[in-house]
């Protein structure tokens, strides 16, 4: 396994230590910070491949730190919170987090989520393949998606997507005209079964549409269409 550096940002030392024990046993390198300021300093100075980020911290909280990270990086972020309220999950996902785990959590479930996000990030991170050829491209009405180098452009303007956002867009665009329900999207992108209703997919699609500036297009020109009561699709 190549060196993978994971940053755990949590003011509860017991939680941070528990995460470290299980992640190190899986072969990962772990850095820890007890507050957002120290966490951001580590990100600025070192190559970090994934962040486990507590929401409730004194000073700058996890939501604010997530926003700061997203200003410069698409590194996967998994939020940790003692709150299980859907509104908290929506807020975390809406500002750029890739996943959300509620405390207390099963450490094995957490490491499984970590592996899933890292697999997606290392496979699709544009910096992982320099000079990739323009194969495996999808062209749809000004939208170009290159799976080889994780590059997406709309009308010749590149847009920066997180690995989750890229996977959702690629799934829809590689099956033009096919309508996917939110449950189908979740299962195909997260590779997990849906056991309860949640808004995770809708939040990510809302954020994806924002980056694609879909609100500036006429309904007939939107790339991602909503099929009310069914799901989402992309038409050529």
Protein Blocks (a to p, Z undefined) as FASTA:
>chain_A
ZZdddddddfblklmmmmmmmmmmnopacdddfbfklmmmmmmmpccfbdcddfbdghja
fklmmmmmmmmpccdcddddfbfbfklmmmmmmnopabdcdddddfklmmmmmmmmmmmm
mmmomklpghiacehiaceehiacdfklopaceehiacdddfklmmmmmmmmmmghiacd
fklmmmmmnopacfbdcfklmmmmmmmmmmnommmpcfklpfbdcdehilccddZZ
